[in-house]
């Protein structure tokens, strides 16, 4: 159990994300006043933002999993392939729609036979930057996480790993793709390699925003109100939980840190660890694209980002924000809407069924 970062944080703006938007680029309103370039105070703010959030890289690097173009090509296909589900109606993209900022806009996502779990499907964009996956951190990385919904009876509902492998082996076009992606494997079509391929694809689902332009030295990338929002963010200590390149994703925090939260029906990470000390702890989500990835919290119980900000300030920070502070924070979070590479997320042409490819099983 990784509790170091959890114990290190004393407070934070734990905005738990998990509504799709239409735009893939971030544009301030035409009448929004830009911040004056060359202001020493702005340069100081740039420096502080850089030290707090770091510099966003185009790929979530891993010391364990090498990302290659061959793996990415295969992973993109697997991400969109509904044949990895029992009823052949659900793919990774169903719940994590790449054209909708990586979410489906549902409180909880419908799975096989319209079953629903009890947790919100968070965005897949920038998820590979996180130190663990799922709200409770039960998967160590995106490679491990990618295979777990496939055999979950409520989600994609494949009987087991072997059933999934059998389907892939029955589709002739997948064999050369797996061999190209995993040339050193005698048996390249395995469930572990499914996860590695999807994970490789997800490691490049990074969405740079105007905040990153600002951190890079373009001080007029943010409007005056967005700059105020950034200052407010730092002044009220949102960064105690939402720090790093993903503005979150690198620690667990208790829902109801300074006083019990009314939405405490889920014991959180304790479901995984079995430890009472982990009750109501959830992974802190990324704030990137937060204006587009509601509804919020682990169960999607709050629709409004404004409400979530006020709620988190009260229960995580013990503070009551003014209307101006909330408006400025909202503006700053709008500047976190990232740029999406439409060519990279385009649905690929998938290999055709073979004569022995199983038919959908709706039961």
Secondary structure as GFF3:
##gff-version 3
##sequence-region A 1 363
A	DSSP	alpha_helix	4	8	.	.	.	ID=ss1
A	DSSP	alpha_helix	40	53	.	.	.	ID=ss2
A	DSSP	alpha_helix	69	80	.	.	.	ID=ss3
A	DSSP	three_ten_helix	82	84	.	.	.	ID=ss4
A	DSSP	alpha_helix	92	95	.	.	.	ID=ss5
A	DSSP	three_ten_helix	98	100	.	.	.	ID=ss6
A	DSSP	three_ten_helix	112	114	.	.	.	ID=ss7
A	DSSP	three_ten_helix	127	129	.	.	.	ID=ss8
A	DSSP	alpha_helix	142	148	.	.	.	ID=ss9
A	DSSP	three_ten_helix	149	151	.	.	.	ID=ss10
A	DSSP	alpha_helix	161	169	.	.	.	ID=ss11
A	DSSP	alpha_helix	172	181	.	.	.	ID=ss12
A	DSSP	alpha_helix	191	202	.	.	.	ID=ss13
A	DSSP	alpha_helix	210	215	.	.	.	ID=ss14
A	DSSP	three_ten_helix	219	221	.	.	.	ID=ss15
A	DSSP	alpha_helix	224	235	.	.	.	ID=ss16
A	DSSP	three_ten_helix	238	240	.	.	.	ID=ss17
A	DSSP	beta_strand	252	254	.	.	.	ID=ss18
A	DSSP	alpha_helix	270	273	.	.	.	ID=ss19
A	DSSP	three_ten_helix	276	278	.	.	.	ID=ss20
A	DSSP	beta_strand	281	283	.	.	.	ID=ss21
A	DSSP	three_ten_helix	290	292	.	.	.	ID=ss22
A	DSSP	alpha_helix	305	312	.	.	.	ID=ss23
A	DSSP	pi_helix	313	317	.	.	.	ID=ss24
A	DSSP	alpha_helix	323	334	.	.	.	ID=ss25
A	DSSP	alpha_helix	342	345	.	.	.	ID=ss26
###
